[in-house]
Amino acid sequence: MILDYEPGDKVTNPNNKDWGIGQIQSIIKEKVTVNFENVGKKVINANNIELKKIG
């Protein structure tokens, strides 16, 4: 699996748009830690949820 983002990138979660814009903190295998503006830090399983990169 190839992820097209890296730490520092801004992303959104299309399944939870109300989370707002998130910034990727770290990527360890399929676990992506994102700090979202409205809900704080979330660990996303990239196998289950596809984040959308902004810009």
C-alpha positions in Angstrom: 0.0 0.0 0.0 1.4 3.4 -1.0 0.1 6.4 0.8 0.3 9.7 -1.1 0.9 11.9 2.0 3.5 12.4 4.7 3.8 14.1 8.1 3.0 17.8 7.9 0.4 17.4 5.0 -3.1 18.8 5.5 -5.9 16.3 4.9 -9.7 15.8 5.4 -11.6 12.7 6.3 -14.4 12.4 3.6 -16.5 10.2 6.0 -16.4 12.8 8.8 -16.2 16.3 7.1 -17.2 17.9 10.4 -13.8 16.9 11.9 -12.4 19.8 9.8 -8.9 20.0 8.4 -6.2 17.8 9.9 -2.5 17.8 9.8 -0.7 14.4 9.6 1.5 13.9 12.7 3.0 10.5 11.9 2.6 7.4 9.8 3.5 3.9 11.1 2.6 1.2 8.6 -1.1 1.7 8.0 -1.7 3.8 11.2 -1.9 7.5 10.4 -2.0 9.9 13.3 -3.8 13.1 12.4 -4.5 16.2 14.5 -7.9 17.5 13.4 -9.0 21.1 14.1 -12.4 20.2 15.5 -11.9 16.8 17.2 -8.2 16.7 18.1 -5.8 13.8 17.5 -7.2 10.7 15.8 -5.4 7.5 14.7 -6.7 6.4 11.3 -6.3 3.0 9.8 -5.4 3.8 6.2 -6.7 0.3 5.1 -10.2 1.3 6.2 -10.4 5.1 5.6 -9.0 7.1 2.7 -7.9 10.5 3.7 -8.0 13.3 1.1 -5.0 15.4 0.8 -5.5 19.2 0.5 -3.5 21.1 -2.0 
